[in-house]
Amino acid sequence: MTSQNNFREEVRAWLNENAPDALKGTSAGMLDGVWGGRRWQFRSAAEKQWLERMAGRGWTAPSWPKEYGGGGLLPEQAQILSEEMKSFRLPPPLVGFGLAMIGPVLLRFGTEEQKARHLPAICRGEIRWCQGYSEPGAGSDLASLQTRAVREGDHFIINGTKLWTSGADRSEWMFALVRTDQSPSARQKGITFILIDMSDPGVAASPIRLISGESDFCETYLTDVRVPVENVVHEIGEGWTVAKALLGHERIMIAEETGAHKSSGGAIPADVELTSLAKTHLGEIAGRIGDQVVRDQVAAIEMDSCAISLTVQRTRDAELAGQAMGPESSIFKAYGTELSQRRNELKMHILGPQSVGEGGPGFDADDLEATLAWLKSKAETIGGGTTEIQLNVIAKRVLGLPD
């Protein structure tokens, strides 16, 4: 315990001295931060400085081995670092699919060459990654994907289309699922997990405008793209094993961003944003939200956020201790995204007519942000595997129910 207390004091002192003052007290969502890559535009000098200082300590990926750019921290030390960053309300220095998805997969399945090439660059924020899973004819039924990879010597020639590839137009690399066995009987067994350089000839990404007005998603076209065989992760034809492992990380990431991040953990504080809005628009009595029904709904959402946050943290701790992530990630994804929708629906209810603004006289930036967040939440139960698919996984692999 003494060693942990000493480490906590060391971390607290380092953060106090090295974290930019401009960023203290500014933490937001789990994915609201620097995504990295050669095209990233830093929003401030403080943001750039924060990334450089944390990467220099290996604390952008604190539990990864030092030889791959991580901090080499023990699970309990990584947890202390997280807690101390929360105490300063600091944003993460680096976010994205590199840290949350492909990095953990390479640590588990990658070759030594793949780890040495990609992991340090991820930790430094030099490379941004996107995910090439879904296709126009293969969404929830991902095993029906048809992007073809035909081997020619030391390369695969890849042709096909990937859909909903988040940030593909701003990414340097994509991890993708391709079909290397074209026989009709091959489904999961004919799929290979491969890494594709987005600058290679034949790769083109086109943004898709969403109902919220944003363009996070892209359609990505692969036309005679030559990819070295050495870019295959794990084994040819065994990509489904890698894909399932990565989906577990993706679903927890989505749960943390949509549902769990709203809670500060520990004691259950009132949801500051919802409480403030409710008092402003619905009035207050003795310092509390005036509408008792809304007050109860705000409290319920905060308690549920706290519960899922603590549950996700237990899974994170178990993973740091060497336990493989199981199908429980489907629970987190399903519940987290539905909780996000509940929260946004309640926010719209509190704002009333101000919640439907798309700009113009009478509507400010906060009104527009609420509208866009509500619209975006409609897609959250679809992205990363629909709620229906998650419930099927839970029924079969968690509860052991028959088909």
C-alpha positions in Angstrom: 0.0 0.0 0.0 2.9 2.3 0.8 4.3 1.9 -2.7 0.9 2.7 -4.2 0.6 5.8 -2.1 4.1 6.9 -3.1 3.2 6.4 -6.8 0.0 8.4 -6.3 1.9 11.3 -4.8 4.4 11.1 -7.7 1.7 11.1 -10.3 -0.2 13.9 -8.6 3.0 16.1 -8.4 3.9 15.3 -12.0 0.4 16.2 -13.3 0.3 19.4 -11.2 3.6 20.5 -12.8 3.3 19.2 -16.3 -0.4 19.3 -17.2 -1.2 22.6 -19.0 -3.3 24.9 -16.8 -5.5 25.7 -19.8 -6.7 22.0 -19.9 -7.3 21.5 -16.2 -11.0 21.3 -15.5 -11.9 20.7 -19.2 -12.5 16.9 -19.4 -15.5 15.9 -21.5 -16.3 12.6 -23.3 -13.9 9.6 -23.5 -13.4 10.3 -27.2 -13.3 14.1 -27.0 -9.6 14.7 -27.5 -6.7 14.4 -29.9 -7.2 11.7 -32.5 -3.8 12.1 -33.9 -2.5 11.4 -37.4 -0.7 13.6 -39.9 -3.8 15.6 -40.7 -4.8 16.4 -37.1 -5.1 20.1 -36.4 -4.4 20.9 -32.7 -7.0 23.2 -31.3 -4.4 24.9 -29.0 -0.7 24.9 -28.1 -1.8 23.4 -24.7 -3.4 20.4 -26.4 -0.2 19.7 -28.4 2.0 20.2 -25.3 -0.2 17.8 -23.3 0.1 15.0 -25.9 3.9 15.4 -26.2 4.4 15.4 -22.4 2.2 12.4 -21.8 3.6 10.4 -24.7 7.1 11.2 -23.4 6.2 9.3 -20.2 4.4 6.5 -22.1 1.2 7.5 -20.4 -0.9 7.8 -23.5 -1.0 4.0 -23.2 0.1 3.6 -19.6 -0.3 -0.2 -19.3 1.4 -1.1 -22.7 5.0 -2.4 -22.5 7.6 0.3 -22.6 9.3 -1.2 -25.6 6.2 -0.4 -27.7 5.9 3.2 -26.4 3.7 2.5 -23.4 4.2 3.3 -19.8 4.8 -0.3 -18.5 2.6 0.4 -15.5 1.0 -2.3 -13.4 -2.8 -2.4 -13.5 -3.1 -0.7 -10.1 -0.7 2.0 -11.2 -2.7 2.6 -14.4 -5.8 2.9 -12.3 -4.1 5.5 -10.0 -3.1 7.5 -13.0 -6.7 7.5 -14.3 -8.0 8.6 -10.9 -5.5 11.4 -10.6 -6.3 12.7 -14.1 -10.0 12.7 -13.1 -9.2 14.7 -10.0 -7.7 17.4 -12.2 -10.5 17.0 -14.7 -8.0 16.6 -17.5 -9.0 15.4 -20.9 -7.2 12.3 -22.3 -4.1 13.3 -24.2 -4.9 11.0 -27.0 -7.9 9.0 -28.1 -9.0 6.9 -31.1 -9.1 3.5 -32.6 -5.4 3.0 -32.4 -5.4 3.0 -28.6 -8.8 1.5 -28.0 -9.1 -1.1 -30.7 -6.2 -2.1 -33.0 -3.5 -1.6 -30.4 -4.8 -4.2 -27.9 -5.4 -6.6 -30.8 -1.8 -6.2 -32.0 -0.5 -6.8 -28.5 -2.4 -10.1 -28.4 -2.2 -11.3 -32.0 0.4 -9.2 -33.9 3.9 -10.3 -34.9 6.9 -8.7 -33.3 7.5 -6.7 -36.5 3.8 -5.4 -36.5 4.1 -4.4 -32.9 7.4 -2.6 -33.4 6.1 -0.8 -36.5 2.7 0.4 -35.4 2.4 0.5 -31.6 5.0 3.3 -30.8 3.5 5.4 -33.6 0.1 4.9 -32.0 1.3 6.0 -28.6 2.9 9.2 -30.1 -0.3 10.1 -31.9 1.4 10.0 -35.3 -1.0 7.6 -37.0 -4.8 7.6 -37.1 -6.7 4.3 -37.7 -10.1 3.5 -39.1 -12.1 0.3 -39.2 -13.0 -1.6 -42.4 -15.7 -4.1 -41.3 -19.2 -3.3 -42.6 -20.0 -3.4 -46.3 -23.1 -2.4 -48.3 -24.4 -6.0 -48.1 -22.8 -7.0 -44.8 -23.7 -5.0 -41.7 -25.2 -7.0 -38.9 -24.5 -10.2 -40.8 -20.8 -9.3 -41.0 -19.7 -12.9 -42.0 -21.4 -12.3 -45.4 -18.8 -9.7 -46.4 -17.6 -9.9 -50.0 -14.5 -7.7 -50.2 -12.1 -10.1 -52.0 -8.4 -10.5 -51.4 -6.6 -12.7 -54.0 -3.0 -13.7 -53.3 -0.3 -12.9 -55.9 3.1 -13.9 -54.5 3.9 -11.8 -51.5 0.8 -9.5 -51.9 -2.9 -9.7 -51.8 -4.9 -7.8 -54.4 -8.0 -6.4 -52.7 -11.3 -5.3 -54.3 -14.5 -4.2 -52.5 -16.3 -1.5 -50.7 -16.4 -0.8 -46.9 -19.2 1.2 -45.4 -19.5 3.4 -42.2 -15.7 3.6 -41.9 -15.4 6.3 -39.3 -12.8 8.9 -40.1 -11.5 7.1 -43.1 -10.9 10.4 -45.0 -8.6 11.5 -42.1 -6.8 8.2 -41.4 -3.5 6.9 -42.4 -4.2 3.2 -41.8 -7.2 0.9 -41.8 -7.7 -2.5 -40.2 -10.0 -4.5 -42.3 -11.7 -7.9 -42.8 -11.4 -9.4 -46.3 -12.4 -12.7 -47.8 -9.4 -14.8 -48.8 -11.4 -18.0 -49.3 -14.0 -17.5 -52.0 -15.7 -20.9 -51.8 -19.5 -20.8 -51.1 -19.1 -22.8 -47.9 -16.5 -20.5 -46.4 -17.9 -17.9 -44.0 -16.0 -17.1 -40.9 -13.2 -19.5 -41.9 -12.7 -17.6 -45.2 -12.1 -14.2 -43.5 -8.7 -12.6 -42.9 -7.8 -9.6 -40.8 -5.4 -7.3 -42.6 -3.8 -3.9 -42.2 -4.1 -1.5 -45.2 -2.2 1.7 -45.8 -4.7 4.4 -46.8 -2.2 6.1 -49.1 -1.9 3.0 -51.3 -3.1 3.3 -54.9 -6.7 2.2 -55.3 -7.9 3.4 -51.8 -10.5 6.1 -51.8 -12.8 7.4 -49.0 -16.0 9.5 -49.5 -17.7 11.1 -46.5 -21.3 10.3 -45.7 -23.5 13.1 -44.4 -25.5 12.1 -41.4 -28.9 13.2 -40.1 -27.1 15.3 -37.5 -25.2 17.2 -40.3 -21.9 15.6 -39.4 -19.7 13.4 -41.6 -17.9 11.1 -39.3 -18.6 8.1 -41.5 -17.3 7.3 -45.0 -17.7 4.8 -47.8 -14.3 3.4 -48.7 -13.6 2.0 -52.1 -10.8 -0.6 -52.6 -9.8 -1.1 -56.2 -6.9 -3.5 -57.0 -5.1 -2.4 -53.8 -1.8 -4.3 -53.3 -1.2 -5.2 -49.7 1.8 -7.2 -48.4 1.0 -10.6 -47.0 3.1 -9.6 -43.9 0.2 -7.2 -43.1 -2.1 -10.1 -42.1 -2.7 -10.2 -38.4 -2.8 -13.7 -36.9 -3.3 -16.2 -39.7 -4.8 -16.2 -43.2 -8.4 -17.4 -43.0 -8.5 -17.0 -39.2 -9.5 -13.3 -39.1 -12.8 -14.0 -37.4 -11.0 -14.8 -34.1 -9.2 -11.4 -34.3 -12.4 -9.6 -35.4 -14.4 -10.9 -32.3 -11.6 -9.8 -29.9 -11.5 -6.3 -31.5 -15.3 -6.0 -31.4 -15.1 -6.5 -27.6 -12.8 -3.5 -27.3 -15.0 -1.4 -29.7 -18.2 -2.1 -27.7 -16.6 -1.1 -24.4 -15.3 2.1 -26.0 -18.8 2.9 -27.3 -20.3 2.1 -23.9 -17.9 4.4 -22.1 -18.5 7.2 -24.5 -22.3 7.0 -24.7 -23.3 5.9 -21.2 -20.6 5.5 -18.6 -18.7 8.7 -19.1 -21.4 10.9 -17.7 -20.8 9.5 -14.2 -17.9 10.5 -12.0 -18.0 7.2 -10.2 -18.0 6.6 -6.4 -20.7 8.7 -4.8 -23.6 9.6 -7.0 -23.6 13.3 -7.8 -26.5 15.0 -9.6 -26.0 15.2 -13.4 -24.7 18.7 -13.5 -25.8 19.5 -17.1 -29.3 18.1 -16.8 -29.9 19.6 -13.4 -28.8 23.0 -14.5 -31.0 22.9 -17.6 -34.0 21.6 -15.6 -33.7 24.4 -13.0 -33.4 27.0 -15.8 -36.3 25.8 -17.9 -38.6 24.1 -15.3 -37.8 26.2 -12.2 -36.5 25.1 -8.8 -37.8 24.6 -5.3 -35.5 24.9 -2.3 -32.5 24.4 -4.6 -33.9 21.3 -6.3 -35.5 20.8 -9.8 -39.0 22.0 -9.5 -40.6 19.2 -11.5 -40.5 16.1 -9.4 -40.9 13.7 -12.3 -38.0 15.2 -14.1 -36.0 15.2 -10.9 -36.5 11.5 -10.5 -35.6 10.9 -14.1 -32.3 12.9 -13.8 -31.4 10.9 -10.6 -32.2 7.6 -12.3 -30.0 8.4 -15.3 -27.1 9.4 -13.1 -27.4 6.2 -11.0 -27.5 4.1 -14.1 -24.5 5.9 -15.5 -22.6 5.3 -12.3 -23.5 1.6 -12.3 -22.4 1.0 -15.9 -19.2 3.0 -15.3 -18.2 0.9 -12.3 -19.1 -2.3 -14.1 -17.0 -1.4 -17.2 -14.1 -0.4 -14.9 -14.2 -3.9 -13.3 -13.8 -5.4 -16.8 -11.0 -3.0 -17.6 -9.2 -4.0 -14.4 -9.7 -7.7 -15.1 -8.3 -7.2 -18.6 -5.2 -5.4 -17.2 -4.7 -8.3 -14.9 -4.6 -10.7 -17.9 -8.1 -11.9 -18.2 -9.5 -12.1 -21.7 -12.6 -9.9 -22.4 -15.7 -12.0 -22.8 -19.2 -11.4 -24.4 -20.1 -9.1 -21.5 -19.0 -6.2 -23.8 -22.3 -6.7 -25.7 -24.1 -5.9 -22.4 -22.1 -2.7 -22.0 -22.7 -1.6 -25.6 -26.5 -2.3 -25.6 -27.1 -0.6 -22.3 -24.7 2.3 -22.8 -26.2 3.4 -26.1 -29.8 3.1 -24.9 -28.9 5.1 -21.8 -27.5 7.8 -24.1 -30.8 7.9 -25.9 -32.7 8.2 -22.7 -30.5 11.1 -21.6 -30.8 12.9 -24.8 -34.6 12.4 -24.9 -34.9 13.8 -21.4 -32.7 16.8 -22.4 -35.0 17.5 -25.3 -38.0 17.3 -23.0 -36.5 19.8 -20.6 -35.6 22.2 -23.3 -39.1 22.0 -24.9 -39.4 24.1 -28.1 -35.8 25.2 -27.8 -34.7 21.6 -28.4 -35.7 21.6 -32.1 -33.5 24.5 -33.3 -31.3 24.1 -36.3 -30.0 27.7 -36.2 -31.4 31.1 -36.9 -33.0 33.7 -34.6 -34.0 32.6 -31.1 -31.6 29.6 -31.0 -28.1 29.7 -29.5 -25.2 27.2 -29.8 -26.3 25.1 -26.9 -29.8 24.6 -28.4 -28.2 23.4 -31.7 -25.8 21.2 -29.8 -28.7 19.5 -28.0 -30.5 18.9 -31.3 -27.4 17.4 -33.0 -26.7 15.2 -29.9 -30.2 13.9 -29.9 -30.1 13.1 -33.6 -26.7 11.5 -33.3 -27.9 9.2 -30.5 -30.4 7.6 -32.8 -27.5 6.0 -34.6 -25.7 4.8 -31.5 -27.8 1.7 -31.1 -26.9 0.7 -34.7 -23.1 1.5 -34.9 -20.8 -1.2 -33.6 -23.5 -3.9 -33.9 -27.2 -3.2 -33.5 -28.9 -3.7 -30.2 -30.8 -6.7 -31.7 -27.5 -8.4 -32.5 -26.1 -7.6 -29.0 -29.2 -9.1 -27.4 -28.7 -12.3 -29.4 -25.1 -12.5 -28.2 -26.2 -11.9 -24.6 -28.9 -14.6 -24.9 -26.6 -17.2 -26.5 -23.1 -16.6 -25.0 -23.9 -15.0 -21.6 -27.2 -16.6 -20.6 -26.7 -19.9 -22.6 -30.2 -19.8 -24.0 -30.9 -22.2 -26.9 -31.3 -21.0 -30.5 
